[in-house]
């Protein structure tokens, strides 16, 4: 079996603001969701739509 795509990938980071700056600012990803959920934060980015 070959993997041909990835739908969702979780990447734990120690600094979500720095990760957001890198993925959105440097790689051009779009912020899909940036939501506080109690003491944690859900940050979701995706490659920019073409």
Rosetta constraint file for C-alpha pairs under 8 A:
AtomPair CA 13 CA 19 HARMONIC 7.14 0.50
AtomPair CA 15 CA 19 HARMONIC 6.33 0.50
AtomPair CA 16 CA 20 HARMONIC 5.95 0.50
AtomPair CA 16 CA 43 HARMONIC 7.57 0.50
AtomPair CA 17 CA 21 HARMONIC 6.18 0.50
AtomPair CA 18 CA 22 HARMONIC 6.19 0.50
AtomPair CA 19 CA 23 HARMONIC 6.08 0.50
AtomPair CA 20 CA 24 HARMONIC 5.69 0.50
AtomPair CA 20 CA 25 HARMONIC 7.54 0.50
AtomPair CA 20 CA 43 HARMONIC 7.90 0.50
AtomPair CA 20 CA 45 HARMONIC 7.96 0.50
AtomPair CA 21 CA 25 HARMONIC 5.04 0.50
AtomPair CA 21 CA 26 HARMONIC 7.01 0.50
AtomPair CA 22 CA 26 HARMONIC 4.93 0.50
AtomPair CA 22 CA 27 HARMONIC 6.55 0.50
AtomPair CA 23 CA 27 HARMONIC 4.97 0.50
AtomPair CA 23 CA 28 HARMONIC 6.36 0.50
AtomPair CA 23 CA 29 HARMONIC 5.58 0.50
AtomPair CA 23 CA 45 HARMONIC 7.50 0.50
AtomPair CA 24 CA 28 HARMONIC 4.73 0.50
AtomPair CA 24 CA 29 HARMONIC 4.43 0.50
AtomPair CA 24 CA 30 HARMONIC 5.90 0.50
AtomPair CA 24 CA 31 HARMONIC 6.89 0.50
AtomPair CA 24 CA 45 HARMONIC 7.51 0.50
AtomPair CA 25 CA 29 HARMONIC 7.44 0.50
AtomPair CA 28 CA 47 HARMONIC 6.99 0.50
AtomPair CA 28 CA 48 HARMONIC 6.59 0.50
AtomPair CA 29 CA 45 HARMONIC 6.04 0.50
AtomPair CA 29 CA 46 HARMONIC 5.28 0.50
AtomPair CA 29 CA 47 HARMONIC 4.42 0.50
AtomPair CA 29 CA 48 HARMONIC 5.18 0.50
AtomPair CA 30 CA 45 HARMONIC 5.46 0.50
AtomPair CA 30 CA 46 HARMONIC 5.39 0.50
AtomPair CA 30 CA 47 HARMONIC 6.10 0.50
AtomPair CA 30 CA 48 HARMONIC 5.40 0.50
AtomPair CA 31 CA 43 HARMONIC 7.75 0.50
AtomPair CA 31 CA 44 HARMONIC 6.16 0.50
AtomPair CA 31 CA 45 HARMONIC 4.46 0.50
AtomPair CA 31 CA 46 HARMONIC 6.65 0.50
AtomPair CA 32 CA 43 HARMONIC 7.76 0.50
AtomPair CA 32 CA 44 HARMONIC 5.32 0.50
AtomPair CA 32 CA 45 HARMONIC 5.10 0.50
AtomPair CA 32 CA 46 HARMONIC 6.61 0.50
AtomPair CA 33 CA 42 HARMONIC 6.97 0.50
AtomPair CA 33 CA 43 HARMONIC 5.54 0.50
AtomPair CA 33 CA 44 HARMONIC 4.92 0.50
AtomPair CA 33 CA 45 HARMONIC 6.92 0.50
AtomPair CA 34 CA 41 HARMONIC 7.16 0.50
AtomPair CA 34 CA 42 HARMONIC 5.72 0.50
AtomPair CA 34 CA 43 HARMONIC 4.51 0.50
AtomPair CA 34 CA 44 HARMONIC 6.42 0.50
AtomPair CA 35 CA 41 HARMONIC 5.69 0.50
AtomPair CA 35 CA 42 HARMONIC 5.19 0.50
AtomPair CA 35 CA 43 HARMONIC 6.52 0.50
AtomPair CA 36 CA 40 HARMONIC 6.08 0.50
AtomPair CA 36 CA 41 HARMONIC 4.35 0.50
AtomPair CA 36 CA 42 HARMONIC 6.26 0.50
AtomPair CA 37 CA 41 HARMONIC 5.41 0.50
AtomPair CA 37 CA 42 HARMONIC 6.86 0.50
